[in-house]
Amino acid sequence: MSRANVLLLVTGGIAAYKSCHLTRLLSRAGFSVRVAMTRSAQRFVGHVTFRSLSGHGVATDLWGEGDTDPLDHVNLARWADVAVVAPATANLLGKAANGIGDDIVTTLLLAFERELVLAPAMNDGMWRNPAVQANLQTLRDRGAHVVEPGSGWLACGIEADGRMAEPEEILDRVIAVAGGAAARDVDDQPLSGRSVLVTAGPTREPLDAIRYLSNRSTGAMGVALARRAASLGADVTLIHGPLSVPAPAALGRLIPVQTAADMAAAVAKHLNKADALIMSAAVADFTPETVSEGKLKKESLGTSWNVPMTRTIDILADVVDREIHPDVTVIGFALETEDLEIRATEKLSAKGMDFIVANDPVTNGTFGEGKHQITLIGPDGVIWKSDPAGKDDLANELLSRLVPYMARDKDDA
Ligand code: CTP
């Protein structure tokens, strides 16, 4: 289900190594990816690495050497819907702003006429240089989308501005840009025109001004599902607790919350517009009855501390009223250590869900990283059992199975 063609242009900075990960993220998000590199970029990462990651030859030369065809600088420019320069060095920005084409990358940029995303990366002095900023402004004025560099450790050994944005942030910008400009075929955008509400991550229930109760959810699955839904054309709202993975900043609406009550209120507010709700958040089931305003001192607590707690509102059971919202496709998650499928199926009917994704943290070992196995269950039983895979791949496969229900016209229901 390829969505758009992305041409990744890699120039010569240490951040070129991050573009390897970006290549993989772009492919997993459903884009067709081709890569071109400057000679200096190849001093940092070999073209064979990008050939393996993209599954295609890499354009490295204007004259048809290596993987390259002599007409690549025209053909690839015509083929691409979005061109991403990552890292974009000061030198590249200068040439692009002034119409210079003296290698495969700059010549491709001259011939390219669609959406351009730039991810600058350089030393902080170069980044502040007025000539560099003027070049960047020229490119912005011509419509380029700039993913601003962040602050962090630079190759020159200091912590300062100029570090290339993380690949996840660049991916989100490409998704946002491609969503608006490059949808060429409705088959590529089956969720176009649909609003998808996703919840992700843990909630935090405060005990006092300093302490809270929470759980080990990272939010990785919910974030991956939100990204994938956006790449399939959906208008995504992500309501999330504190995440251990980067928040997908370019994905439309991000609503950060802390407590189960905050999350319930945010879901209630956004449910009216939603065609689908994906409740992947690990919502706390209990919250401390009282929250101390200051920091509780251990002297006043004594040698043991019993915390009276009350049940939180159950969002799926109590906020999502299927009589008021009969058309919303509701997908929940179940974390069970025993009788996984039986208990998940019970939850599906008790909470009025259309589908439930069952997850066994014991078999799966850890939260977050690593390979997980999930089972998708509907009202008539098991629909799909995944092979063990990473969360990005699971999110892609899960959504491809749910899309027919999420994209269906309400009259068909
Ligand atoms: N959920 C919810 N509101 C809560 C707690 C959970 O909407 N207050 C949702 C979760 O987001 C998930 C589903 O309910 O999609 C099942 O969550 P899970 O924690 O597995 O089950 P619980 O119903 O909370 O029961 P238990 O923890 O006892 O297994």
Boltz pocket constraint, residues with backbone or C-beta under 6 A from the ligand:
constraints:
  - pocket:
      binder: B
      contacts: [[A, 260], [A, 279], [A, 280], [A, 281], [A, 282], [A, 283], [A, 284], [A, 285], [A, 312], [A, 313], [A, 314], [A, 315], [A, 316], [A, 317], [A, 331], [A, 332], [A, 333], [A, 334], [A, 335], [A, 336], [A, 347]]
      max_distance: 6.0
